[in-house]
Amino acid sequence: MTFLDHLEELRKRIFYALIAVGVAAVAGFFVSQRVLDLLTRPVPKLVYLAPAEAFVVQLKVALVTGLFIASPVIFYQFWRFVRPALYKHEVKYIAAAVVVSSVLFVAGVAFSYLVVVPVAMKFLLSFQSPKLQAMLSIGEYVGTVGAFLLACGVIFQLPVIMFFLTKLSVVTPRLLMKNQRIAVVLVFVVAAVLSPPDVFSQTLMAVPLLLLFELGVLASLLARPRTGPLDH
């Protein structure tokens, strides 16, 4: 394929993904109130500061719900785009790759909702005082929580990313295993930044990230050529 052919293929895959998100968002609008109730569970009370803010938030929630529902289609379109870069014996694994990417995305969103958001909200609201009361806007809150959910969903794609980087010879399994200590330090630094300053919260945040890195090392081992040393 020429460069222009690749651009045309990318345009087509993005178009299909957007259609899937649009259709899923329409369906998501009908359950957006239930989703909003789930998202706002960690906080006691919210306000809206503009007449249309609550309605706009409903639309945002519908869009995020649409992204969640359409995630398998999005990952399928991505894998179809990279299909020409795969060998013939690797094409048959596209279906498995779509399933793995979708499961990791759902796991990331679930981890964010069950762990990251409650811990983050508890920490941020702890700065209240008799003279300083929190008045949370529904728009700002949903935007922040939505960013957390999507960010964790993307972060949980780390094993898939490491698989591709190995396929592209950017990294090797031996390089990853050699730098595991550095990875552990970086993970705990990230956990310390994202969580409140206590050991329990930081460990709760760090353990899944460490597991993702180890899964990434395993994915890198699977991606390397069947013959030759780990450096290949």
C-alpha positions as CSV (number, residue, x, y, z in Angstrom):
1,M,0.0,0.0,0.0
2,T,1.2,3.5,-0.8
3,F,1.2,6.4,1.7
4,L,-2.1,7.7,0.2
5,D,-3.6,4.3,0.4
6,H,-2.7,4.1,4.1
7,L,-4.4,7.5,4.7
8,E,-7.5,6.4,2.9
9,E,-7.6,3.2,5.0
10,L,-7.2,5.2,8.2
11,R,-10.0,7.6,7.1
12,K,-12.3,4.7,6.5
13,R,-11.5,3.0,9.8
14,I,-12.0,6.3,11.7
15,F,-15.3,6.8,9.9
16,Y,-16.6,3.4,10.8
17,A,-15.5,3.9,14.4
18,L,-17.3,7.2,14.6
19,I,-20.5,5.7,13.2
20,A,-20.3,3.0,15.9
21,V,-19.8,5.6,18.6
22,G,-22.7,7.8,17.3
23,V,-25.1,4.9,17.2
24,A,-24.0,3.7,20.7
25,A,-24.3,7.3,22.1
26,V,-27.9,7.5,20.9
27,A,-28.6,4.3,22.8
28,G,-26.6,5.5,25.7
29,F,-28.7,8.7,26.0
30,F,-31.7,6.6,27.1
31,V,-29.7,5.2,30.1
32,S,-27.6,8.3,30.7
33,Q,-29.5,9.2,33.9
34,R,-28.7,5.8,35.4
35,V,-25.1,6.1,34.4
36,L,-25.0,9.6,35.8
37,D,-26.4,8.3,39.1
38,L,-23.5,5.8,39.2
39,L,-20.9,8.4,38.4
40,T,-22.1,10.8,41.0
41,R,-22.3,8.2,43.8
42,P,-18.9,9.2,45.4
43,V,-20.1,12.7,46.2
44,P,-23.1,13.8,48.3
45,K,-24.3,16.8,46.3
46,L,-23.8,18.5,43.0
47,V,-25.1,21.8,41.5
48,Y,-25.3,23.2,38.0
49,L,-24.4,26.8,37.4
50,A,-26.0,27.4,34.0
51,P,-29.5,26.6,32.7
52,A,-28.3,24.2,30.0
53,E,-25.5,22.6,32.0
54,A,-27.4,19.7,33.3
55,F,-28.7,18.8,29.7
56,V,-25.2,19.2,28.3
57,V,-23.9,16.8,31.0
58,Q,-26.5,14.3,29.9
59,L,-25.1,14.5,26.4
60,K,-21.6,14.1,27.6
61,V,-22.6,11.0,29.7
62,A,-24.3,9.6,26.6
63,L,-21.1,10.1,24.6
64,V,-18.9,8.5,27.2
65,T,-21.4,5.6,27.4
66,G,-21.3,5.3,23.6
67,L,-17.5,5.1,23.7
68,F,-17.7,2.4,26.3
69,I,-20.3,0.4,24.4
70,A,-18.6,0.8,21.0
71,S,-15.1,0.0,22.4
72,P,-15.0,-3.5,20.8
73,V,-15.8,-1.9,17.4
74,I,-13.2,0.8,17.9
75,F,-10.5,-1.8,18.7
76,Y,-11.6,-3.9,15.8
77,Q,-11.2,-1.0,13.4
78,F,-7.7,-0.3,14.8
79,W,-6.6,-3.9,14.3
80,R,-8.0,-3.9,10.8
81,F,-5.9,-0.9,10.1
82,V,-2.7,-2.5,11.3
83,R,-3.6,-5.8,9.6
84,P,-1.4,-5.2,6.5
85,A,1.6,-5.0,8.9
86,L,1.0,-8.5,10.2
87,Y,2.2,-11.7,8.8
88,K,-0.3,-14.2,7.3
89,H,0.0,-16.5,10.3
90,E,-0.7,-13.5,12.6
91,V,-3.9,-12.3,11.0
92,K,-5.9,-15.0,12.6
93,Y,-5.1,-13.5,16.0
94,I,-7.0,-10.2,15.2
95,A,-10.2,-11.5,16.9
96,A,-8.2,-12.4,20.0
97,A,-6.6,-9.0,20.0
98,V,-10.0,-7.3,19.9
99,V,-11.2,-9.3,22.8
100,V,-8.1,-8.7,24.9
101,S,-8.1,-4.9,24.1
102,S,-11.8,-4.7,25.0
103,V,-11.4,-6.7,28.2
104,L,-8.5,-4.5,29.3
105,F,-10.4,-1.4,28.5
106,V,-13.4,-2.5,30.6
107,A,-11.0,-3.5,33.4
108,G,-9.4,-0.1,33.3
109,V,-12.7,1.7,33.5
110,A,-13.9,-0.6,36.3
111,F,-10.7,0.0,38.3
112,S,-11.0,3.7,37.8
113,Y,-14.6,3.7,39.0
114,L,-14.1,1.4,42.0
115,V,-10.7,2.6,43.2
116,V,-9.3,5.8,41.5
117,V,-12.4,8.0,41.6
118,P,-13.5,7.3,45.2
119,V,-9.9,7.7,46.5
120,A,-9.3,10.8,44.5
121,M,-12.6,12.4,45.5
122,K,-12.1,11.6,49.2
123,F,-8.6,13.2,49.0
124,L,-9.7,16.3,47.1
125,L,-12.7,16.9,49.3
126,S,-10.6,16.6,52.5
127,F,-9.4,20.2,52.0
128,Q,-12.8,21.5,53.2
129,S,-12.9,23.6,56.3
130,P,-15.5,25.7,58.2
131,K,-14.5,28.6,56.0
132,L,-14.0,26.6,52.8
133,Q,-16.9,24.5,51.5
134,A,-16.9,22.5,48.3
135,M,-19.6,23.4,45.7
136,L,-19.1,20.9,42.9
137,S,-20.4,21.7,39.5
138,I,-22.0,18.7,37.7
139,G,-20.2,19.7,34.5
140,E,-16.8,19.9,36.0
141,Y,-17.3,16.8,38.1
142,V,-18.4,14.6,35.2
143,G,-15.6,16.0,33.0
144,T,-13.1,15.0,35.7
145,V,-14.5,11.6,36.3
146,G,-14.9,10.9,32.6
147,A,-11.2,11.8,32.1
148,F,-10.3,9.4,34.9
149,L,-12.3,6.6,33.3
150,L,-11.0,7.0,29.8
151,A,-7.4,7.5,31.0
152,C,-7.4,4.3,33.0
153,G,-9.0,2.5,30.1
154,V,-6.2,3.6,27.8
155,I,-3.5,2.9,30.5
156,F,-4.7,-0.7,30.7
157,Q,-3.8,-1.1,27.1
158,L,-0.1,-1.2,28.2
159,P,0.3,-4.9,27.4
160,V,-1.1,-4.4,23.9
161,I,1.2,-1.4,23.4
162,M,4.2,-3.3,24.5
163,F,3.3,-6.2,22.2
164,F,3.3,-3.8,19.2
165,L,6.5,-2.1,20.3
166,T,8.2,-5.5,20.4
167,K,6.8,-6.3,16.9
168,L,8.2,-3.0,15.7
169,S,11.6,-3.8,17.3
170,V,11.4,-0.6,19.5
171,V,11.8,-2.7,22.7
172,T,12.8,-6.3,23.5
173,P,11.8,-8.6,26.3
174,R,15.3,-8.5,27.6
175,L,15.3,-4.7,27.7
176,L,12.0,-4.7,29.6
177,M,13.1,-7.3,32.1
178,K,16.5,-5.6,32.6
179,N,14.6,-2.3,33.6
180,Q,12.0,-3.9,35.8
181,R,13.4,-2.1,38.9
182,I,13.1,1.2,37.2
183,A,9.6,0.4,36.1
184,V,8.6,-0.4,39.8
185,V,10.0,2.9,41.0
186,L,8.2,4.8,38.2
187,V,4.9,3.0,39.0
188,F,5.1,3.9,42.7
189,V,5.9,7.5,41.7
190,V,2.8,7.6,39.5
191,A,0.7,6.0,42.3
192,A,2.0,8.6,44.8
193,V,1.0,11.4,42.4
194,L,-2.5,10.0,41.7
195,S,-3.4,8.9,45.2
196,P,-3.6,10.5,48.7
197,P,-0.3,10.5,50.7
198,D,-0.9,7.2,52.6
199,V,0.7,3.8,52.0
200,F,-2.5,1.9,51.6
201,S,-3.9,4.1,48.8
202,Q,-0.5,4.2,47.0
203,T,-0.2,0.4,47.1
204,L,-3.8,0.0,46.0
205,M,-3.0,2.2,43.0
206,A,0.4,0.6,42.3
207,V,-0.4,-3.1,42.3
208,P,-2.6,-3.1,39.2
209,L,0.0,-1.0,37.3
210,L,2.7,-3.5,38.2
211,L,0.5,-6.3,37.1
212,L,0.0,-4.5,33.8
213,F,3.7,-4.1,33.3
214,E,4.3,-7.8,34.0
215,L,1.5,-8.7,31.5
216,G,3.3,-6.3,29.0
217,V,6.6,-8.3,29.5
218,L,4.7,-11.5,28.8
219,A,3.1,-9.9,25.7
220,S,6.6,-8.9,24.6
221,L,7.8,-12.4,25.0
222,L,4.9,-13.6,22.8
223,A,5.6,-11.0,20.2
224,R,9.3,-11.8,19.7
225,P,10.3,-14.2,16.9
226,R,9.9,-17.8,17.7
227,T,13.6,-18.4,17.0
228,G,16.6,-16.5,18.4
229,P,17.5,-14.9,21.7
230,L,15.3,-12.5,23.7
231,D,17.1,-9.5,22.1
232,H,15.5,-10.4,18.7
